[in-house]
Amino acid sequence: MSSDLAGGAAADSADRPTLLVIADSLSYFGPKGGLAADHPKIWPNIVAAELGWDVELVARIGWTSRDAYWALIQDPRVWATVPRAGAVVFAVGGMDSLPSPLPTALRETLRYIRPPALRRQVRNAYQWLQPRLAPLGWPVALPPRLSVEYLEECRTSLEYMRPELPIIGCLPSVHLSDAYGKVHAGRTAAVNALEAWSSEKDVPLVDLAQAVRPDIYSGEGNPDGIHWGWAGHAAVAEAMLPTIRAAVAAAAARAADVVDPAADGAR
């Protein structure tokens, strides 16, 4: 490739908006497990391809809305992406609403237990207890009030830096996971809290459950009962695209309505 062609490609890339997705493992797990962030069949890449945008996926397994906030304030990839972002999607909340009768902090710190033999014993005990206690349905990994508080911290932080930036949230998915006793009693409260926040702060929401329910209940998804198959990713992309496009159009309309004080004074 000549230097002129390389420079032209770089310029084209620099001109494209970036879709910033801060998410949990549902964004990058397929029917057989975790996938690279550039896999063309996961929903963030389907959406970005349809929009003609780049994509920056910042996600990890088990992330809640609290982790999304920490990523926003701590991850330099996020800092680099925000200035050129065309929209931000917070695809978290499903983990928040799952039953977590054992402390979330315990799950998060299993990897640090030493020596390794003890770590394996504790992990085995955790994996034995979790599905047996999950039918209690309570407590959840992150209470709805805290989920909304962290998402609002994310929204206000982005609004401070880029008031015009479209922000999209998500309603929790559904699951049939044995690891959680096939229980999702916390979803209703989570949905109510997120919808109230959405209405108050004018943040559009994509209902992941509505998109992936056929995939989850068909048995065609991941055998773990929580992650999706390709049909689920395609359905989420289909639901996400009009929401993003509408949010981008609304942001552009608001920007067009802003009166330039200098121009106004010249009239």
C-alpha positions in Angstrom: 0.0 0.0 0.0 1.4 3.4 -0.9 1.8 6.1 1.7 -0.9 8.1 -0.1 -3.4 5.2 0.1 -2.4 4.5 3.7 -2.9 8.1 4.6 -6.3 8.2 2.9 -7.5 5.1 4.8 -6.3 6.6 8.1 -8.2 9.8 7.3 -11.4 7.9 6.4 -11.1 6.0 9.7 -10.5 9.2 11.7 -13.7 10.7 10.1 -15.9 7.8 11.2 -17.8 8.0 14.5 -17.1 5.2 17.0 -19.8 3.2 18.8 -18.6 2.9 22.4 -20.1 -0.2 24.0 -19.5 -0.8 27.8 -21.0 -4.2 28.5 -20.9 -7.6 30.2 -20.1 -10.9 28.6 -23.4 -11.1 26.7 -21.8 -8.7 24.2 -19.0 -11.0 23.2 -20.0 -14.6 24.1 -21.4 -16.8 21.3 -23.0 -20.2 21.3 -19.7 -21.9 22.2 -18.0 -19.4 24.5 -16.1 -16.1 24.5 -15.0 -14.4 21.3 -12.6 -11.8 20.2 -13.9 -8.2 20.2 -13.6 -8.0 16.4 -15.7 -11.1 15.7 -18.2 -10.1 13.0 -21.2 -11.9 14.4 -21.4 -10.4 17.8 -24.0 -7.6 18.0 -21.7 -4.6 18.6 -19.9 -5.3 15.3 -23.1 -6.0 13.4 -24.4 -2.7 14.6 -21.2 -0.8 13.8 -21.1 -2.4 10.3 -24.7 -1.3 9.6 -24.0 2.2 10.8 -20.6 2.5 8.9 -18.9 3.3 12.2 -16.0 1.9 14.1 -16.6 0.2 17.4 -14.8 0.1 20.8 -16.1 -2.8 23.0 -15.1 -2.5 26.6 -16.5 -5.5 28.5 -15.8 -8.4 30.8 -17.6 -11.4 32.2 -19.7 -10.6 35.3 -19.7 -6.8 34.9 -22.5 -4.9 36.5 -23.4 -1.2 36.2 -20.9 -0.5 38.9 -18.1 -2.0 36.7 -19.4 0.1 33.8 -18.8 3.2 35.9 -15.4 2.1 36.9 -14.5 1.4 33.3 -15.7 4.9 32.4 -13.5 6.6 34.9 -10.5 4.3 34.9 -10.0 2.8 31.4 -7.9 4.9 29.1 -9.5 3.2 26.1 -12.8 4.8 27.1 -11.1 8.2 27.6 -9.6 7.9 24.1 -13.0 6.9 22.5 -15.3 9.4 24.1 -14.1 12.4 22.0 -14.9 10.6 18.7 -17.9 8.6 19.9 -21.1 8.8 17.9 -23.1 7.1 20.6 -22.5 5.2 23.9 -24.3 2.0 24.8 -24.4 0.8 28.4 -25.2 -2.9 27.8 -25.1 -3.9 31.4 -27.7 -4.6 34.1 -28.4 -8.3 33.5 -25.8 -9.4 36.0 -27.0 -6.8 38.4 -30.4 -8.5 38.6 -29.2 -12.1 39.0 -29.6 -13.8 42.4 -26.3 -13.5 44.4 -27.0 -15.1 47.8 -23.2 -15.3 48.3 -21.4 -12.0 48.5 -20.4 -10.6 45.1 -17.1 -9.6 46.6 -16.4 -13.3 47.3 -16.9 -14.2 43.7 -14.7 -11.4 42.6 -11.8 -12.2 44.9 -11.7 -16.0 44.4 -8.8 -15.5 42.0 -6.7 -13.9 44.7 -6.9 -16.8 47.2 -3.6 -18.5 48.0 -2.3 -21.2 47.9 -3.8 -22.6 44.6 -5.1 -25.7 46.4 -7.1 -23.6 48.8 -8.4 -21.5 45.9 -9.7 -24.5 44.1 -11.5 -25.8 47.2 -13.1 -22.4 47.8 -14.1 -22.1 44.2 -15.6 -25.6 44.2 -17.6 -24.8 47.3 -18.8 -21.5 45.7 -19.9 -23.3 42.5 -21.7 -26.0 44.6 -23.5 -23.5 46.8 -24.5 -20.8 44.3 -27.1 -22.8 42.3 -28.5 -24.3 45.5 -29.0 -20.9 47.2 -30.1 -19.0 44.0 -33.8 -20.1 44.3 -34.0 -17.7 47.2 -33.9 -15.0 44.6 -32.3 -12.6 47.0 -30.1 -10.7 47.4 -29.3 -9.7 43.8 -25.8 -8.9 42.6 -26.5 -5.2 42.6 -29.8 -3.7 43.9 -31.8 -1.7 41.4 -31.3 1.6 43.2 -27.5 1.2 43.0 -27.6 0.1 39.4 -29.5 3.3 38.5 -27.2 5.4 40.6 -24.1 4.1 38.8 -25.7 4.5 35.4 -26.7 8.1 36.3 -23.1 8.8 37.4 -22.0 7.5 33.9 -24.6 9.7 32.2 -23.7 12.9 34.0 -20.0 12.3 33.5 -20.5 11.9 29.8 -22.9 14.9 29.7 -20.3 17.1 31.3 -17.7 16.2 28.7 -20.0 15.9 25.6 -23.5 17.2 26.3 -24.7 16.3 22.8 -23.5 12.6 23.0 -26.4 10.1 22.6 -26.5 7.5 25.4 -28.5 4.3 25.3 -29.2 1.9 28.1 -30.5 -1.7 28.2 -33.1 -3.6 30.1 -31.9 -7.0 31.4 -31.9 -10.1 29.3 -33.4 -13.4 30.4 -31.8 -16.7 31.2 -32.3 -20.4 31.8 -29.0 -20.9 33.7 -28.5 -23.8 36.1 -25.8 -21.7 37.8 -28.5 -19.3 38.9 -31.1 -22.0 39.6 -33.0 -20.7 36.5 -34.3 -17.9 38.8 -34.5 -14.3 37.8 -36.8 -12.9 40.5 -34.9 -9.6 40.6 -35.6 -8.7 37.0 -38.9 -7.0 37.5 -37.6 -4.6 40.1 -34.6 -3.8 37.9 -36.8 -3.1 34.9 -39.0 -0.8 36.9 -36.0 1.2 38.2 -34.4 1.5 34.8 -37.6 2.6 33.1 -38.1 5.3 35.8 -34.6 6.5 35.2 -35.1 6.4 31.4 -38.2 8.4 31.7 -36.7 11.0 34.0 -33.4 11.4 32.2 -34.6 10.8 28.6 -32.3 7.8 28.1 -33.6 5.4 25.4 -33.6 1.7 26.5 -33.3 -1.5 24.4 -35.1 -4.4 25.9 -32.6 -7.3 25.6 -35.1 -9.8 26.9 -37.6 -9.1 24.2 -34.9 -9.5 21.6 -33.3 -12.7 22.8 -36.2 -14.6 24.5 -36.8 -16.8 21.4 -33.1 -17.6 21.2 -32.8 -18.5 24.9 -35.9 -20.6 25.0 -35.2 -22.4 21.7 -32.1 -24.1 23.2 -30.0 -22.8 20.3 -28.0 -20.4 22.5 -25.0 -21.2 24.6 -25.5 -24.4 26.7 -24.9 -22.4 29.8 -28.4 -21.0 29.4 -27.4 -17.3 29.8 -25.3 -16.4 26.7 -26.8 -16.2 23.3 -26.5 -17.9 20.0 -26.1 -16.1 16.7 -29.8 -15.5 16.3 -29.7 -13.7 19.7 -26.9 -11.4 18.6 -28.7 -10.7 15.3 -31.9 -9.9 17.2 -30.2 -7.6 19.6 -28.5 -5.8 16.7 -31.9 -5.4 15.0 -33.4 -3.9 18.1 -30.3 -1.7 18.8 -30.0 -0.1 15.4 -33.3 2.0 15.3 -32.7 3.1 18.9 -29.2 4.3 18.1 -30.3 6.0 14.9 -33.2 7.7 16.6 -31.0 8.9 19.5 -28.4 10.3 17.0 -31.1 12.0 15.0 -32.6 13.6 18.1 -29.1 14.8 19.2 -28.5 16.3 15.8 -31.9 18.1 15.9 -31.2 19.5 19.4 -27.8 20.8 18.1 -29.5 22.4 15.1 -31.9 24.2 17.4 -29.1 25.8 19.5 -29.0 29.5 18.6 -25.5 30.9 17.9 -25.4 34.0 20.1 -23.0 35.9 17.8 -25.2 35.2 14.7 -28.3 36.2 16.7 -26.8 39.5 17.7 -25.8 40.3 14.2 -29.4 40.1 13.0 
